[in-house]
Amino acid sequence: MPDDDWTSVAVYSERVAAEAILAILAGEGIPCYIASDAYLPGLGSAFAVRVPAHLLGGARALVAEGEVSDSDLADLAMRAPPEGPAES
């Protein structure tokens, strides 16, 4: 895809995080793609989610809604499991 009039809405160090945001944006009808610094598959360290420049404001709002902070993830991980019947 050409980079003319496209801009990065967010950059992630892991591809899976970029793919999650990509799914949110695409689900809302915002054209998007991931640009990576990977020269070989699996060796990337920066994954930029790119959107058309004129949709940047809306894309930023969706990204902000879709992100979970590291402290939120830690809090969720430390919670006791819900009570209920044990699964077998």
N, C-alpha and C positions, 0 to 999 in steps of 0.2 A: 504494500500500500504506500502511496506517496505520502510524504510528511508535510506537503504544502497545506497550510491551514489546519493542521492537527497539532495538538499540544498535550503534554503530560498532565494528567489530573492527579496521579499518585505514582510513587515508585516504591517497590518492595524488594526485599532481599531474597524472598522465596517465591517461586512461580505459583505455588498453590494459593498464596494470598492474593496475587494479582488476578488469578483466574476467578477467585470468589468475587472480587469487585467487578471484574469483567461480566460475570453472570448477572450481577445486580443491575449494572448499567444497561446491558443488552435486554434484560427483562423489562426495563422501562422504555425501551425503544431508542436508546442512545447508541449510535454507531460507535464502535470502539475496537481496539486491538491491543495486543501486548507487543512492545518492542523490547528486545533483550540484548544484553551485551555478550550473549553466549556465542562463541565461535564454533563450539561443538555441543550437541545436545547434552544437557545435564551439567554443563560447566558455567552457567550464567550466575552472576551475583547481583544483577540489577534488572528488574522487570518493571518497565514503565507502562502504565495503562494510558493509552492515548485516545483522545476524543476530538471531534471537530472543534476548532477554537470558539465558534459561536455558541456552542453548547457547554462550555467550560463551567459556567456558574451553576447550572442545574446538575451537572455531573459532580461537582464538588459537594453540593448539598447531599446527594445520594451517597457519596463515599463517606461523608461524615456520619450519616445515619447507619451505614453498614459496618463501620469499624468497631472493633472491641479492643479495649486497651489491655496491656499486659497485666495490669493490676486486677481488672475485671476477670480475666481468665484465671488468675491465681485464686481469687475469691471463689470462683465457681469450682475449681479443683479441690479446694479445701473444705467445701461444704459436706455435711454428712449426707449419705444417700437417702432418698425418700423412703419412708416406711411403707411397707406393703408386702404382699405375698412374695416369697422368694421364688425366683425363676429357677427352673430345673433344666 
